[in-house]
Amino acid sequence: MKTVIVAVGRFRASAERALYDEYAKRLRPAPELIEVEEKKKLAPRERVAREAELLLARVPKGAHLIALDETGKAMSSAVLARHLGRQRDAGTEAVCFVIGGADGLAASVLEAAHAVLSLGAMTWPHMLVRTMLAEQIYRAESILAGHPYHREGPPPGR
């Protein structure tokens, strides 16, 4: 199953990029990273709407779309792995994760998504989100393969 990440903004050379590249090269196949950017100076509401158009235009046809948004569902690594495993087992050709810009995602993207995922209540830099997502995709792949990379944490209450 192909993995695609469509994100607003350009990922420049940085520590975050180097770590993203490290996780991406561990994945088979490596995720395709597609970056979109609106160069015009627009008001925030107009920019978010334009970014939505750019993002949705790059989602592969028929892909299972997962939007990353603070309003989404927080999933454990194991739950995300099961979600991706179900898509793989159903014959889904591509899973596409969408990451918005500084002002978030438009309602049109959230409505088009098959799932909305939150990486937690904290706000993360958008370039770091790409790296965190790549690590979680790698962790999900490891869980599904029975690889020891993922270790369950301590039982609740400890």
C-alpha positions as CSV (number, residue, x, y, z in Angstrom):
1,M,0.0,0.0,0.0
2,K,1.3,3.4,-1.0
3,T,1.6,6.1,1.6
4,V,1.3,9.8,0.6
5,I,1.8,12.8,2.8
6,V,0.4,16.1,1.4
7,A,1.4,19.1,3.4
8,V,1.3,22.9,3.3
9,G,4.7,24.6,3.1
10,R,8.3,23.6,2.1
11,F,10.4,21.3,4.1
12,R,13.9,22.8,4.1
13,A,17.1,21.3,5.2
14,S,16.9,21.1,9.0
15,A,17.2,18.6,11.9
16,E,13.5,17.8,11.5
17,R,14.0,17.1,7.8
18,A,17.0,14.8,8.5
19,L,14.9,12.8,11.0
20,Y,12.0,12.7,8.6
21,D,14.3,11.3,5.9
22,E,15.6,8.7,8.4
23,Y,12.1,7.3,9.1
24,A,11.0,7.6,5.5
25,K,13.9,5.5,4.2
26,R,13.0,2.8,6.7
27,L,9.5,2.5,5.1
28,R,8.8,0.2,2.2
29,P,7.8,1.8,0.0
30,A,8.9,5.2,1.3
31,P,6.1,7.7,1.6
32,E,5.6,10.2,-1.1
33,L,5.9,13.7,0.3
34,I,3.9,16.3,-1.7
35,E,4.2,19.9,-0.7
36,V,1.9,22.7,-1.7
37,E,2.2,26.4,-1.1
38,E,0.1,29.5,-1.8
39,K,2.5,32.3,-2.6
40,K,-0.1,35.1,-2.7
41,K,-0.6,37.2,0.5
42,L,-4.1,36.3,1.5
43,A,-6.2,36.9,4.5
44,P,-6.1,33.9,6.9
45,R,-9.6,32.6,5.9
46,E,-8.9,33.0,2.2
47,R,-5.5,31.3,2.6
48,V,-7.0,28.3,4.4
49,A,-9.6,27.9,1.7
50,R,-6.9,28.1,-1.1
51,E,-4.7,25.7,0.8
52,A,-7.6,23.3,1.0
53,E,-8.0,23.4,-2.8
54,L,-4.3,22.8,-3.3
55,L,-4.2,19.9,-0.8
56,L,-7.3,18.1,-2.1
57,A,-6.1,18.5,-5.7
58,R,-3.0,16.4,-4.7
59,V,-4.8,13.6,-2.9
60,P,-4.5,10.4,-5.1
61,K,-7.8,9.3,-6.6
62,G,-9.4,6.7,-4.4
63,A,-7.0,7.2,-1.5
64,H,-8.0,6.7,2.1
65,L,-7.7,10.2,3.3
66,I,-6.6,10.9,6.9
67,A,-6.5,14.6,7.9
68,L,-4.3,15.7,10.8
69,D,-6.2,18.2,12.9
70,E,-6.4,19.2,16.5
71,T,-10.1,18.4,16.5
72,G,-9.4,14.8,15.4
73,K,-9.3,11.6,17.3
74,A,-6.2,10.8,19.3
75,M,-5.2,7.2,18.6
76,S,-2.6,5.1,20.2
77,S,0.2,3.7,18.0
78,A,-1.5,0.3,18.1
79,V,-4.9,1.7,17.1
80,L,-3.3,3.6,14.2
81,A,-1.5,0.4,13.1
82,R,-4.8,-1.5,13.2
83,H,-6.5,1.2,11.2
84,L,-3.8,1.2,8.5
85,G,-3.7,-2.6,8.6
86,R,-7.4,-2.7,7.8
87,Q,-6.9,-0.4,4.8
88,R,-4.0,-2.6,3.6
89,D,-6.0,-5.8,4.0
90,A,-9.0,-4.3,2.2
91,G,-6.8,-3.6,-0.8
92,T,-6.7,0.1,-0.5
93,E,-4.1,1.3,-3.0
94,A,-3.0,4.5,-1.1
95,V,-3.4,6.1,2.3
96,C,-3.0,9.9,2.2
97,F,-2.3,12.0,5.2
98,V,-3.0,15.7,4.9
99,I,-1.2,18.3,7.0
100,G,-2.5,21.9,6.9
101,G,-0.7,25.2,7.3
102,A,-0.4,27.5,10.3
103,D,-4.1,28.3,10.4
104,G,-5.2,24.7,10.1
105,L,-7.4,22.9,7.7
106,A,-10.6,24.1,6.0
107,A,-13.9,22.3,6.7
108,S,-13.8,21.0,3.1
109,V,-10.7,18.9,3.9
110,L,-12.1,17.6,7.2
111,E,-15.4,16.7,5.4
112,A,-13.5,14.9,2.6
113,A,-11.4,12.9,5.1
114,H,-12.3,9.3,6.0
115,A,-10.6,9.9,9.4
116,V,-9.4,12.9,11.3
117,L,-6.3,12.2,13.5
118,S,-5.0,14.4,16.3
119,L,-1.4,14.1,17.5
120,G,-2.5,15.3,20.9
121,A,-3.8,18.5,22.6
122,M,-0.5,20.3,22.2
123,T,0.3,22.5,19.2
124,W,3.3,21.2,17.2
125,P,5.4,23.0,14.5
126,H,4.1,21.9,11.1
127,M,7.5,20.8,10.0
128,L,7.9,18.6,13.1
129,V,4.4,17.1,12.5
130,R,5.8,15.6,9.2
131,T,8.6,13.9,11.2
132,M,6.3,12.7,14.0
133,L,3.9,11.3,11.4
134,A,6.7,9.5,9.5
135,E,7.8,7.9,12.8
136,Q,4.2,6.8,13.6
137,I,3.8,5.3,10.1
138,Y,7.1,3.4,10.6
139,R,5.9,2.3,14.1
140,A,2.6,1.1,12.7
141,E,4.4,-0.9,10.0
142,S,6.6,-2.4,12.7
143,I,3.6,-3.3,14.8
144,L,1.9,-5.0,11.9
145,A,5.0,-6.9,11.0
146,G,5.5,-8.1,14.6
147,H,8.9,-6.3,14.8
148,P,10.1,-5.4,18.3
149,Y,10.6,-1.7,17.5
150,H,7.3,-0.9,19.3
151,R,7.1,-1.6,23.0
152,E,4.0,-1.2,25.0
153,G,4.2,1.3,27.8
154,P,3.6,0.6,31.5
155,P,0.1,-0.4,32.6
156,P,-2.3,2.5,33.4
157,G,-1.8,3.9,36.8
158,R,2.0,3.6,36.9
